[in-house]
Amino acid sequence: MKNIFSSFTIIALTGLTLFSCKEASNKNTDQHAEHISAATETQETQAPQPSEQTSANVSAEPINEKEAKTPVKEEVKSFSISPIIKDYLELKNALTADNDKAAASAGKKLFSTIKNTDMKSIPADKHKEYMDIADDAKENAEHIGDNIGKIDHQREHMAPLSQDMADLIALFGTTQKLYRDYCPMFNDGKGAVWISETKAIKNPYYGSKMSTCGSVKKEY
């Protein structure tokens, strides 16, 4: 009876030992699997993602390449009648001083200035009006330039030329202080205007004969 009891005890201990070894083996296997999984996750986290590599490559591109592709805008020139007015005033002052030669020289200079105007600088909506005025002004300036010794003829063309200048100022404005004067006696009492840089009346149509004939009609 004692031997039977001892046999059962041995069998029970043996079974318990085997069960414990199996549990330990399974535990070690699970720990090993967890270690491998953790290592894999760490490598995936440290590895650069495709989107990150792309961003790095994009940011590494030189900025100058982008700037080089930017189109350069053409400089837009603004139109000014100042050069035309300057030459006209020189002509006006020559006639005021009864100097036909200086008037002729100024007339030729004015003709050239108007002829060489950069039409691209003139606003498109004012092209036609400018051309109408400029064509008439060139014709009158040319007549004055071609008639040395004929100051009366020069003064005849000075009247429509002065009206052309007044029209240009009305169309484009002026940054210079100017005055529009009026002589009621010229052209058989029909009258004529002229543009002056001074407020004092100095009549280009009669010169020294009646230099103060006229009045200021408008200030610009």
Secondary structure, DSSP 8 states (H G I E B T S, - for coil): -HHHHHHHHHHHHHHHHHHHHHHHHHHHHHHHHHHHHHHHHHHHHHS--HHHHHHHHHHTS-HHHHHHHS----------SHHHHHHHHHHHHHHHTT-HHHHHHHHHHHHHHHHT--GGGS-GGGHHHHHHHHHHHHHHHHHHHT-TT-HHHHHHHHHHHHHHHHHHHHHH--SS--EEEEESSTTTTT-EEEEESSSS---TTTGGGSTT--EEEEE-
